[in-house]
Amino acid sequence: MHLSLCFEQLDRWLSQREREKAIHDVMCGWNVSAEDPEYEDKGEVSRARLTGSDQVITPELRSC
């Protein structure tokens, strides 16, 4: 019984860690675009820069 509880807690911890990493990956590592300062780049992806009260977190949908 105690072993199953440990695995359940480990599973919750790993899930939380994965969620936090996903949010960190989306939020961090962006640089102001050299071509247009209203955009920011990360690798081959660009997005519009949002500042102040315009900042939001949204889910990203990708097709496989």
N, C-alpha and C positions, 0 to 999 in steps of 0.2 A: 504494500500500500504506500509506504513512504517513498519508494523508488519511483512509482508512477507520478507522485506529486512533484518530485525533483525534475522529472522529465517535462512535466507540464510547465513548471516555472522556467525551465531552460528554453522551452519552445516559445513562451511569451517574451522572454528576454531577447531571444534571437529575432523574433518578429519586430519588436520595438527597435532594435538596433538596425534592422534592414530598412524600416520606415525612416528613421533618422538619417541614414546614409543617403536614401533617395532624395529627401528634402535638401540635404547638404549639397548633393551633386547638382541639383537644379538651381540652388540659390548662389553657390560660390563658384569662383573661377572665371567669371566673365570679365572681359576687357573692353574698354571703349573702342569702337570701330575707328580705324584710321581713316576710312573713306567717308564716314558720316557719324559725327559725334552724337546724333540722336539714337544710334543703335549700339549694341554691344555684341561682341563675338566670343564664341567658345568653340574652338576647333573649326569645323565647317558650318556651324550653326550661328545664325544671327537672330537677334530679337530687339524690339523697340525698348529703349530705356525708359523705365518708369521711376519717378522720384517722389519723395515726400508721401502725401496721402494717396497718390495714384498707384503705389506699390500693392500688388496682390499676389497670392499664391494660387495657381490653377493647376489642375491635372493636365498632363501632357499625353495626348493620344497619338500613337504611332501605328501604322499598319505594318504587318509582318510580311 
